[in-house]
Amino acid sequence: MRIADGWKDYEVLDTSDGEKLERWGEIILVRPDPQIIWQTEKTHPLWNTPHARYLRSQSGGGEWKNLKKFSDQWQIGYKGLRFVVRPTGFKHTGLFPEQAVNWDYIQEKISSAGRPITLLNLFAYTGGATLAAAAAGASVCHVDAAKGMVSWARDNARASGLEEKPVRWIVDDCKKFVEREIRRGTRYDAIIMDPPSYGRGPGGEVWKLEEQIYPLVTLCAQLLSDNPLFFLLNSYTTGLSPSVMAYVLGAAVAKKHGGRVTADEIGLPVTQSGFNLPCGSTAIWQL
């Protein structure tokens, strides 16, 4: 497992009984997590005094129960990047802290390339990977179907002092955008995909990861330049193992370009237990 252990403004304090106790800067939140199937004793005192807890509804969805007064949004930082954080109705906060391990990888690869790099970030959400790549000197195309998420990503760019960097902010269905880029003859040196397990595009298009990930990766492989740097694929779907993702990249990318594929779980350290919380998987193709 690759561990995102470089945070100072974020911390998983404890986990138990389907919930995680987190510190986001000075704000303490409790959120559900289906991976947490253990019922260890909740001895950390902040379990009893969080700022807010997300409660799931039996009919689906859920809501935040605020237990202390706090700002509806605030900022946290990671190695020079700044992110606007706010609780949403879907339990998320606009940031997946475990992805910091991939931000480090992205920055190292771009910084050491010794040449201009163009990068495509699909399902780009609030832009963590986009900011990491832009800060390292890449020209980035940031694509997400949700207008609100792209707006949030631009807020993060401003907070990080990266608003003048060469980033194209695109609101579009990712598959349709890729198809148009192929027709236009556009090429990228690096591609990042962080697709949801299930979702809908702006025109009602249905996305189901297991059914559509291989065709989309195959399409994206056509966008790689003659001297590609990497292709990074994330998954939060429990049924899609790192080995399956590695096979997809091997068949769709390595078969044509050579190179090698690695894949592993990514996770976060848990302060109270000393163990690591699994938070999804990443597969990476690189030369």
PLY file of the C-alpha trace (Angstrom):
ply
format ascii 1.0
element vertex 287
property float x
property float y
property float z
element edge 286
property int vertex1
property int vertex2
end_header
0.00 0.00 0.00
1.19 3.51 -0.88
0.52 5.79 2.10
-0.26 9.52 1.91
1.68 10.39 5.07
2.90 13.87 4.15
-0.08 15.83 5.51
0.12 18.42 8.26
-3.37 19.96 7.86
-5.26 16.66 7.60
-5.32 13.59 9.83
-7.36 10.42 10.31
-7.51 10.38 14.09
-9.39 7.11 14.55
-11.72 4.65 12.80
-14.43 2.30 14.10
-17.88 0.90 13.38
-18.26 2.29 9.88
-16.97 5.79 10.71
-13.75 7.77 10.57
-12.79 10.63 12.88
-10.90 13.25 10.87
-9.09 16.53 11.45
-9.34 19.04 8.59
-7.12 21.85 9.80
-8.78 22.76 13.10
-12.17 21.26 12.18
-13.09 17.78 13.43
-15.53 15.74 11.32
-17.00 12.25 11.59
-17.91 10.61 8.30
-19.10 7.12 7.31
-16.74 4.81 5.43
-17.90 1.38 4.17
-14.36 -0.02 4.43
-14.39 0.33 8.22
-15.98 -2.98 9.22
-14.19 -3.28 12.57
-15.81 -2.36 15.91
-12.81 -1.24 17.92
-13.34 0.82 21.07
-13.73 4.56 20.40
-11.29 5.80 23.01
-10.22 9.01 21.27
-11.92 11.88 23.18
-12.80 13.82 20.00
-15.34 11.15 19.02
-17.61 12.86 21.54
-16.97 16.46 20.48
-16.63 16.76 16.69
-17.74 19.90 14.90
-20.08 17.83 12.71
-21.09 14.26 11.95
-22.57 12.94 8.71
-25.60 10.73 9.35
-26.83 8.38 6.65
-30.58 8.12 5.99
-32.31 4.75 5.74
-33.99 6.01 2.57
-30.64 6.91 0.97
-28.32 9.89 1.16
-27.92 11.61 4.49
-27.19 14.92 6.17
-24.70 16.70 8.37
-25.48 17.19 12.04
-23.54 20.21 13.25
-22.54 19.89 16.89
-20.40 23.04 17.10
-20.47 26.34 15.25
-17.87 26.55 12.47
-17.39 28.20 9.09
-19.22 26.59 6.16
-15.91 26.54 4.27
-12.22 26.87 5.10
-8.81 26.08 3.62
-6.15 23.47 4.23
-2.74 23.12 2.61
-0.48 20.39 1.28
3.13 21.16 0.30
2.37 24.59 -1.17
-1.06 23.71 -2.57
-4.19 25.18 -0.98
-7.67 23.69 -1.03
-11.08 25.09 -0.18
-12.90 22.54 2.01
-16.61 22.46 2.73
-19.01 19.68 3.76
-21.39 18.68 0.96
-24.73 16.86 1.02
-23.03 13.70 -0.24
-20.70 13.42 2.81
-17.70 14.63 0.79
-15.64 17.73 1.55
-14.27 18.46 -1.92
-10.99 16.67 -1.33
-9.70 13.08 -1.17
-6.58 13.39 1.02
-5.24 9.94 0.10
-4.66 11.28 -3.43
-1.72 13.28 -2.08
0.45 10.22 -2.69
-0.40 10.55 -6.39
0.14 14.33 -6.38
3.69 13.67 -5.18
4.23 11.16 -7.99
2.80 13.53 -10.62
5.01 16.41 -9.51
8.16 14.28 -9.43
7.56 12.87 -12.92
6.79 16.25 -14.49
9.60 18.09 -12.73
12.18 15.48 -13.76
10.99 15.15 -17.38
13.23 17.97 -18.56
10.78 19.07 -21.24
7.36 20.73 -21.57
4.57 18.35 -20.57
0.91 18.45 -21.61
-1.47 16.60 -19.28
-5.12 15.58 -19.53
-7.01 15.19 -16.24
-10.37 13.43 -16.72
-13.08 13.28 -14.03
-10.91 15.97 -12.51
-13.27 16.89 -9.61
-11.93 19.85 -7.57
-8.52 19.72 -9.15
-6.00 18.25 -6.71
-4.07 16.51 -9.50
-4.52 19.50 -11.81
-2.92 21.84 -9.26
-0.07 19.41 -8.59
0.68 19.14 -12.31
0.37 22.87 -12.96
2.62 23.71 -10.02
5.24 21.34 -11.45
5.15 23.16 -14.78
2.74 21.16 -16.96
0.10 22.57 -19.28
-3.14 20.96 -18.10
-6.55 20.23 -19.58
-8.99 19.76 -16.67
-12.27 18.03 -17.60
-15.29 17.28 -15.42
-18.99 16.94 -16.22
-20.06 18.96 -13.16
-19.90 22.72 -13.60
-19.84 23.24 -9.84
-16.78 21.01 -9.44
-14.87 22.85 -12.15
-15.74 26.15 -10.46
-14.50 24.74 -7.14
-11.27 23.62 -8.83
-10.72 27.15 -10.10
-11.23 28.44 -6.55
-8.51 26.01 -5.43
-6.21 27.27 -8.19
-6.70 30.85 -6.97
-6.14 29.80 -3.35
-2.88 28.12 -4.43
-1.70 31.14 -6.45
-1.88 29.09 -9.67
-4.68 30.94 -11.47
-2.27 32.21 -14.16
-0.89 28.76 -14.97
-1.78 27.23 -18.37
-4.92 25.27 -17.45
-7.95 24.72 -19.72
-11.07 24.35 -17.57
-13.60 22.18 -19.44
-17.16 21.24 -18.40
-18.05 18.22 -20.53
-18.78 14.53 -20.61
-15.34 12.93 -20.48
-15.94 10.28 -23.15
-17.38 12.78 -25.63
-14.50 15.16 -24.96
-11.93 12.42 -25.58
-13.63 11.46 -28.85
-13.47 15.07 -30.03
-9.82 15.38 -29.05
-9.03 12.27 -31.09
-10.76 13.77 -34.13
-8.88 17.04 -33.60
-5.56 15.20 -33.47
-4.72 16.52 -29.99
-2.05 14.63 -28.08
-1.00 14.59 -24.42
2.19 13.45 -22.70
0.35 12.31 -19.56
-3.20 11.27 -18.71
-4.94 11.01 -15.34
-8.32 9.34 -14.89
-10.19 9.43 -11.57
-13.61 8.07 -12.58
-16.55 7.58 -10.22
-18.08 4.15 -9.69
-21.35 5.48 -11.04
-22.47 8.81 -12.37
-24.29 10.85 -14.98
-22.97 13.33 -17.51
-24.44 16.80 -18.14
-26.79 15.34 -20.77
-27.95 12.45 -18.59
-25.31 10.03 -19.88
-24.95 7.05 -17.52
-21.48 6.02 -16.40
-20.86 2.62 -14.78
-17.18 2.00 -14.09
-16.96 -1.76 -14.60
-18.69 -1.56 -17.97
-16.98 1.49 -19.40
-13.49 1.76 -17.98
-11.71 -0.42 -20.53
-13.31 1.19 -23.63
-12.50 4.65 -22.27
-8.89 3.78 -21.40
-8.53 2.36 -24.91
-9.84 5.62 -26.35
-7.54 7.69 -24.14
-4.53 5.65 -25.23
-5.02 7.17 -28.69
-4.38 10.60 -27.18
-0.90 9.78 -25.91
1.96 11.57 -27.61
4.89 9.85 -29.32
6.92 10.37 -26.14
4.41 9.74 -23.33
5.31 10.15 -19.68
2.62 8.29 -17.71
-1.01 7.17 -17.54
-2.51 7.14 -14.04
-5.83 5.41 -13.30
-7.68 5.64 -9.98
-10.54 3.54 -8.64
-12.70 3.66 -5.52
-14.80 0.67 -6.60
-14.19 -2.21 -4.19
-14.84 -4.82 -6.89
-12.13 -3.41 -9.17
-8.85 -4.70 -7.74
-5.43 -3.14 -8.42
-4.57 -6.20 -10.53
-7.62 -5.67 -12.75
-6.68 -2.02 -13.27
-3.10 -3.03 -14.07
-4.37 -5.49 -16.66
-6.50 -2.76 -18.26
-3.52 -0.42 -18.59
-1.30 -3.25 -19.76
-3.70 -4.28 -22.51
-4.69 -0.76 -23.60
-1.42 1.15 -23.16
1.65 -1.03 -22.51
0.88 -3.33 -25.43
1.37 -0.36 -27.79
3.91 1.80 -25.98
5.92 -0.73 -23.99
6.94 0.41 -20.52
5.67 -1.06 -17.29
2.53 -1.02 -15.17
2.39 -0.94 -11.38
-0.72 -1.03 -9.21
-1.43 -0.88 -5.51
-3.88 0.24 -2.87
-3.49 3.77 -1.58
-4.32 4.75 1.97
-3.99 7.03 4.95
-2.32 6.46 8.33
-4.64 6.24 11.34
-3.11 8.02 14.33
-4.90 6.17 17.14
-4.30 2.62 15.93
-1.07 3.00 13.99
-2.65 1.05 11.12
-3.41 2.24 7.59
-6.90 2.87 6.20
-7.35 1.62 2.60
-8.86 4.33 0.38
-8.96 2.89 -3.13
-6.39 1.85 -5.70
-4.14 3.38 -8.33
-2.59 1.78 -11.40
0.21 3.61 -13.25
1.72 2.99 -16.65
5.09 4.60 -17.32
8.06 4.14 -19.61
0 1
1 2
2 3
3 4
4 5
5 6
6 7
7 8
8 9
9 10
10 11
11 12
12 13
13 14
14 15
15 16
16 17
17 18
18 19
19 20
20 21
21 22
22 23
23 24
24 25
25 26
26 27
27 28
28 29
29 30
30 31
31 32
32 33
33 34
34 35
35 36
36 37
37 38
38 39
39 40
40 41
41 42
42 43
43 44
44 45
45 46
46 47
47 48
48 49
49 50
50 51
51 52
52 53
53 54
54 55
55 56
56 57
57 58
58 59
59 60
60 61
61 62
62 63
63 64
64 65
65 66
66 67
67 68
68 69
69 70
70 71
71 72
72 73
73 74
74 75
75 76
76 77
77 78
78 79
79 80
80 81
81 82
82 83
83 84
84 85
85 86
86 87
87 88
88 89
89 90
90 91
91 92
92 93
93 94
94 95
95 96
96 97
97 98
98 99
99 100
100 101
101 102
102 103
103 104
104 105
105 106
106 107
107 108
108 109
109 110
110 111
111 112
112 113
113 114
114 115
115 116
116 117
117 118
118 119
119 120
120 121
121 122
122 123
123 124
124 125
125 126
126 127
127 128
128 129
129 130
130 131
131 132
132 133
133 134
134 135
135 136
136 137
137 138
138 139
139 140
140 141
141 142
142 143
143 144
144 145
145 146
146 147
147 148
148 149
149 150
150 151
151 152
152 153
153 154
154 155
155 156
156 157
157 158
158 159
159 160
160 161
161 162
162 163
163 164
164 165
165 166
166 167
167 168
168 169
169 170
170 171
171 172
172 173
173 174
174 175
175 176
176 177
177 178
178 179
179 180
180 181
181 182
182 183
183 184
184 185
185 186
186 187
187 188
188 189
189 190
190 191
191 192
192 193
193 194
194 195
195 196
196 197
197 198
198 199
199 200
200 201
201 202
202 203
203 204
204 205
205 206
206 207
207 208
208 209
209 210
210 211
211 212
212 213
213 214
214 215
215 216
216 217
217 218
218 219
219 220
220 221
221 222
222 223
223 224
224 225
225 226
226 227
227 228
228 229
229 230
230 231
231 232
232 233
233 234
234 235
235 236
236 237
237 238
238 239
239 240
240 241
241 242
242 243
243 244
244 245
245 246
246 247
247 248
248 249
249 250
250 251
251 252
252 253
253 254
254 255
255 256
256 257
257 258
258 259
259 260
260 261
261 262
262 263
263 264
264 265
265 266
266 267
267 268
268 269
269 270
270 271
271 272
272 273
273 274
274 275
275 276
276 277
277 278
278 279
279 280
280 281
281 282
282 283
283 284
284 285
285 286
